[in-house]
Amino acid sequence: MEKIYLDHAATTPLSQKAFDAMKPYFSDVFGNANSQHVYGREGAKAVNDARQLLANCIGAKPSEIYFTSCGTEADNWAVKGIALQNIEKGKHIITTQIEHPAIYTTCKQLEKYGWEVTYLPVDNEGFVSVEDLEKAIRPDTVLVSVMFANNEIGTIEPIKELCAVAHAHGVLFHTDAVQATGAVRYDVKDLGVDLLSMSAHKFYGPKGMGMLYVRNGIRIEKLLTGGEQERAHRGGTTNTPGVVGMATALDEALSTLEEDDKYVASLRDHFVERVLNEIDDIYYNGAKDTAKRLPNNANFSFRYIEGESILFSLDLAGISASSGSACSSGSLEPSRTLLAIGVPVGTAHGSIRFTFGKHNTMEEVDYTVDELVKIVKRLRDMSPLYKK
């Protein structure tokens, strides 16, 4: 068996179509898209066309699309930009206990500078309560930020309903849609969100390329000051190849979304069924209703053993998975998300995230389960905590 990649939530391979679209802008059409000559105009046209395409993909206007270096920058800009712009109204922000570090750590940073942050709890499947949000909003609340879908357990939040609650109180709403984009079809106007973040490398686009949707009429403080790029909202030379690759990748992903989701979900469902039937003493983390869970996500906690040992053993067998968010994989602390949904600390340490992609096969899934069964048995046989 060749190498098997089951960590698509961390990153996806660049699609050939996106790669081909990017190539000319690395060499032949190399001009700075903000330069006022023919080379610059060629780059500017490519950027403007990509901005229009991305806007079409999410039901936005081109003037509402701002390019960033990644999803993390987009998240930081959304939270800090709104906080700083609305400092006279108040210094209270609402988010959740299970946000990606790009949001959670940003909020923790703002707390050091005098902002107050409410971290909403979630239920045992990872869902945020509309009622909890309603109770948390205060007169000085300036922003609610709730992720579209959780990067570890795949739970899809009721964003439209949560956004409606925020707006009923005159509060702006941001969603981190990094994991959802390319897997869930949505329209920003239908959702009602004021700001939305995404990252190209999660939907077979290039790394180092992100985007922030900011609804027209929303004022947001700059995060990166400098030049007049992005209509004077973000300084920094435009990454023309990245912009083109991102737009091409998302357009391609959405063109086959239902077909790809159905296939990937069939791999995931087969995997989950076999694991639940063949390995005991485990937790299947996240939403049980597949309609409310990302189609590629399966997260398990294996009692009595460490996740790092499972990962290492899987890697030796040629299988790449993850212990959670790639952005916090170096941490020795148990997953904040798993603790929030009620997984015991000891069990949370034994958690693995498997995320499938459209290039995986059922043969790879069966091989992975076969190896996982052997790995868990071997590790438990060595564990002093496991009673045979």
C-alpha positions in Angstrom: 0.0 0.0 0.0 1.3 3.4 -1.0 1.1 6.5 1.2 -2.4 7.3 2.3 -3.4 10.9 3.1 -6.3 11.4 5.5 -5.5 14.9 6.8 -7.5 17.1 4.3 -8.7 19.4 7.1 -5.0 20.4 7.6 -4.5 21.0 3.9 -5.4 19.7 0.5 -3.3 19.1 -2.6 -3.3 21.8 -5.2 -5.7 21.0 -8.0 -4.2 20.7 -11.5 -6.7 23.3 -12.8 -5.7 25.8 -10.2 -2.0 25.1 -10.8 -2.3 25.6 -14.5 -4.2 28.9 -14.0 -1.5 30.2 -11.7 1.5 29.4 -13.9 1.6 32.4 -16.2 1.5 34.8 -13.3 4.8 33.4 -11.9 6.7 34.2 -15.1 5.1 35.7 -18.2 2.6 38.0 -16.5 4.7 39.0 -13.6 3.9 42.7 -13.2 2.8 44.2 -9.9 -1.0 44.4 -10.1 -0.8 47.9 -8.5 1.6 49.3 -11.0 0.3 51.9 -13.5 1.8 50.4 -16.7 1.0 47.6 -19.1 2.6 44.9 -17.0 0.7 46.1 -14.0 -2.6 46.3 -15.9 -2.2 42.7 -17.0 -1.9 41.6 -13.4 -4.7 43.9 -12.3 -7.1 42.4 -14.8 -6.3 38.9 -13.5 -6.9 40.0 -9.9 -10.2 41.8 -10.8 -11.5 38.8 -12.8 -10.6 36.5 -9.8 -12.3 38.9 -7.4 -15.5 38.8 -9.5 -15.4 35.0 -9.7 -14.9 34.6 -6.0 -17.8 37.0 -5.3 -20.0 35.0 -7.6 -19.1 31.8 -5.7 -20.4 33.1 -2.4 -23.2 35.5 -3.5 -21.2 38.6 -2.8 -20.1 41.8 -4.7 -16.5 42.2 -5.9 -16.3 45.3 -3.7 -16.9 43.1 -0.6 -13.9 40.8 -1.3 -10.5 41.5 0.3 -7.5 39.3 -0.2 -5.3 38.2 2.7 -2.2 36.0 3.1 -4.2 33.2 4.8 -7.3 32.3 6.9 -5.6 33.3 10.1 -4.9 36.8 8.8 -8.5 37.1 7.7 -9.7 36.0 11.2 -7.4 38.4 12.9 -8.5 41.2 10.7 -12.1 40.5 11.3 -11.9 40.4 15.1 -9.3 43.1 15.7 -10.6 45.3 12.9 -14.1 45.4 14.2 -13.0 45.7 17.8 -10.8 48.7 17.1 -13.3 50.4 14.7 -16.1 50.2 17.4 -14.1 50.9 20.5 -16.4 53.9 21.4 -19.5 51.7 21.3 -18.1 49.0 23.6 -15.3 46.5 24.3 -17.3 43.2 24.5 -16.9 40.4 22.0 -18.7 37.0 21.9 -17.2 33.9 20.5 -17.2 30.2 21.4 -15.1 27.7 23.4 -14.3 25.7 20.3 -13.1 28.3 17.9 -9.9 27.8 15.8 -6.8 29.3 17.5 -6.9 32.1 14.9 -10.0 33.4 16.6 -9.6 32.1 20.2 -6.1 33.3 20.7 -6.9 36.6 19.0 -9.7 37.1 21.6 -7.3 36.2 24.4 -4.9 38.8 23.1 -7.6 41.5 23.1 -8.5 40.6 26.7 -5.0 41.7 27.7 -5.8 45.2 26.3 -9.1 45.7 28.0 -11.7 43.9 25.9 -14.1 41.5 27.6 -14.8 38.3 25.8 -17.6 35.8 26.4 -16.8 32.2 25.3 -20.1 30.4 24.6 -20.3 26.8 25.6 -21.4 24.0 23.3 -23.3 20.8 23.8 -21.8 17.3 23.6 -21.9 17.3 19.8 -20.3 20.8 19.5 -23.4 22.9 18.7 -23.7 26.5 19.9 -27.1 27.4 21.4 -29.1 30.3 20.0 -30.5 30.8 23.5 -27.0 31.1 25.0 -26.1 33.7 22.4 -29.2 35.7 23.2 -28.4 35.7 26.9 -24.8 36.7 26.3 -25.4 39.9 24.2 -24.9 43.1 26.1 -25.4 46.8 25.2 -21.6 47.1 24.7 -21.2 44.0 22.5 -19.6 44.9 19.2 -19.0 41.5 17.5 -20.1 37.9 17.6 -17.8 35.4 15.9 -18.8 31.8 15.5 -17.1 29.3 13.2 -19.1 27.9 10.4 -17.8 24.4 10.9 -15.4 23.0 13.5 -12.0 22.0 12.2 -11.6 19.1 14.7 -15.0 17.5 14.9 -16.7 18.7 11.8 -19.9 20.1 13.5 -21.7 22.6 11.3 -23.1 25.5 13.4 -26.5 27.1 12.8 -24.9 30.3 11.4 -28.0 31.8 9.9 -30.0 31.6 13.1 -27.1 32.8 15.3 -26.5 35.7 12.9 -30.2 36.7 13.1 -30.0 36.9 16.9 -26.9 39.1 16.7 -28.5 41.4 14.2 -31.7 41.7 16.3 -29.5 43.4 18.9 -27.6 45.5 16.4 -24.4 43.5 16.7 -22.1 42.6 13.8 -21.6 38.9 13.0 -18.4 37.2 11.7 -18.0 33.5 10.8 -14.7 31.6 10.2 -15.7 29.6 7.2 -12.2 28.1 6.6 -13.3 24.5 7.0 -16.8 24.9 5.5 -15.8 26.7 2.2 -15.6 24.2 -0.6 -17.5 21.6 1.3 -20.7 23.5 2.1 -22.6 25.6 -0.5 -23.6 28.9 0.9 -24.6 32.5 0.0 -23.4 35.3 2.3 -26.5 37.3 1.7 -28.8 34.4 2.7 -26.7 33.7 5.8 -26.8 37.4 6.6 -23.2 37.5 7.9 -21.3 40.8 8.0 -17.8 39.2 7.7 -16.6 35.8 6.6 -13.1 34.3 6.4 -11.8 31.5 4.1 -8.5 30.0 3.1 -7.6 28.6 -0.3 -5.6 25.6 0.7 -8.6 24.0 2.3 -10.4 23.5 -1.0 -7.5 22.4 -3.3 -6.1 25.9 -3.8 -2.7 27.4 -3.0 -1.3 27.8 0.5 -0.6 31.4 1.6 -3.8 32.8 0.2 -6.9 33.8 2.1 -9.9 36.1 1.8 -12.1 38.2 4.0 -15.7 39.1 2.9 -16.8 42.4 4.4 -20.3 43.4 3.7 -20.6 46.8 2.0 -21.3 49.5 4.6 -19.3 47.8 7.3 -16.4 49.9 8.6 -13.3 48.0 9.7 -10.0 49.2 11.0 -6.9 48.2 9.0 -4.8 45.3 10.3 -1.8 45.7 7.9 -1.0 49.3 7.2 1.3 50.4 4.4 0.3 50.9 0.7 -3.1 51.5 -0.9 -3.7 47.9 -2.0 -7.1 46.3 -1.6 -8.8 49.6 -2.0 -6.7 51.1 0.8 -7.9 48.5 3.3 -4.8 46.2 3.4 -1.2 47.1 2.7 1.0 44.6 0.9 1.8 43.5 -2.6 -1.0 41.6 -4.2 -0.3 37.9 -4.6 -1.5 37.6 -8.2 -0.8 33.9 -8.7 -2.4 33.1 -5.4 -5.5 35.1 -6.1 -5.9 33.5 -9.5 -5.4 30.0 -8.0 -7.8 30.6 -5.1 -10.6 31.8 -7.4 -10.0 28.9 -9.8 -10.0 26.3 -7.0 -13.2 27.5 -5.4 -15.0 27.7 -8.7 -13.9 24.2 -9.5 -14.8 22.8 -6.0 -18.3 24.3 -6.2 -18.9 23.0 -9.7 -18.7 19.4 -8.4 -19.6 20.0 -4.8 -22.6 17.7 -4.4 -20.9 14.9 -6.3 -17.7 15.2 -4.3 -19.5 15.5 -1.0 -21.5 12.4 -1.6 -18.4 10.4 -2.6 -16.3 11.7 0.3 -19.2 11.1 2.8 -19.5 7.5 1.6 -15.8 6.9 2.4 -16.2 8.6 5.8 -19.4 6.7 6.7 -17.9 3.3 5.7 -14.8 4.2 7.9 -16.9 5.2 10.9 -19.1 2.1 10.6 -16.2 -0.2 10.6 -14.3 1.5 13.4 -17.4 1.6 15.7 -18.0 -2.1 15.0 -14.4 -3.3 15.3 -12.9 -1.2 18.1 -14.4 -0.9 21.6 -14.1 1.8 24.2 -14.1 4.7 21.8 -16.0 8.0 21.4 -17.1 9.3 18.1 -16.8 13.0 18.5 -19.0 15.6 16.9 -22.4 15.8 15.3 -24.1 12.4 14.8 -26.5 13.8 12.1 -24.4 13.7 9.0 -26.4 16.6 7.5 -24.9 18.8 10.3 -21.4 17.5 9.9 -18.7 18.2 7.3 -18.8 15.2 4.9 -15.1 14.4 5.2 -14.7 14.5 9.0 -14.3 11.6 11.4 -12.9 12.2 14.9 -12.4 9.4 17.4 -11.1 9.2 21.0 -9.6 5.9 21.9 -9.6 5.2 25.6 -6.5 4.0 27.5 -3.9 5.0 24.9 -2.2 8.2 23.6 -3.1 9.8 20.3 0.5 10.6 19.5 1.3 6.9 19.7 -1.5 6.1 17.4 -0.4 8.8 14.9 3.2 7.5 15.0 2.1 4.0 14.3 -0.3 5.0 11.5 2.6 7.0 10.0 4.8 3.9 10.0 2.0 2.1 8.2 1.9 4.8 5.5 -1.2 6.6 6.8 -1.3 10.3 7.5 -3.9 11.6 10.0 -4.0 14.2 12.7 -4.5 14.6 16.4 -6.6 17.7 15.8 -5.9 21.2 14.4 -2.7 21.4 12.5 -2.2 24.9 13.9 -2.0 23.5 17.5 -0.5 20.0 16.8 2.6 20.9 18.7 0.7 21.4 21.9 0.8 18.8 24.7 -2.5 20.1 26.1 -5.7 18.1 25.4 -7.9 19.5 22.7 -9.9 22.5 23.9 -12.7 21.5 21.6 -13.0 17.9 22.9 -13.0 19.1 26.5 -15.7 21.6 25.6 -18.0 18.7 24.4 -17.4 16.8 27.5 -14.7 14.3 26.6 -12.7 13.3 29.7 -9.2 14.7 29.9 -7.5 11.3 29.7 -9.6 10.2 26.8 -9.2 13.5 24.9 -5.4 12.7 24.8 -6.3 9.6 22.8 -8.0 11.4 19.9 -7.4 11.2 16.2 -9.0 13.2 13.4 -9.3 11.5 10.0 -10.4 13.8 7.1 -11.0 12.3 3.7 -10.6 13.8 0.2 -12.0 13.3 -3.3 -8.8 11.4 -4.3 -9.1 8.8 -1.6 -10.4 5.3 -2.3 -12.5 2.7 -0.5 -9.4 0.4 -0.6 -7.5 3.0 1.3 -10.2 3.3 3.9 -10.3 -0.5 4.5 -6.6 -0.7 4.7 -6.6 2.2 7.3 -9.2 0.5 9.4 -7.4 -2.8 9.3 -4.2 -1.1 10.4 -6.0 0.9 13.1 -7.5 -2.1 14.6 -4.1 -3.8 15.0 -2.5 -0.6 16.3 -5.1 0.1 19.0 -4.9 -3.6 20.1 -1.1 -3.5 20.3 -1.0 -0.2 22.2 -3.7 -1.2 24.6 -1.9 -4.5 25.4 1.0 -2.3 26.5 -1.1 0.1 28.5 -1.3 -0.3 32.3 -4.7 1.4 32.2 -6.4 -1.1 29.9 -8.1 -4.1 31.5 -8.2 -7.0 29.1 
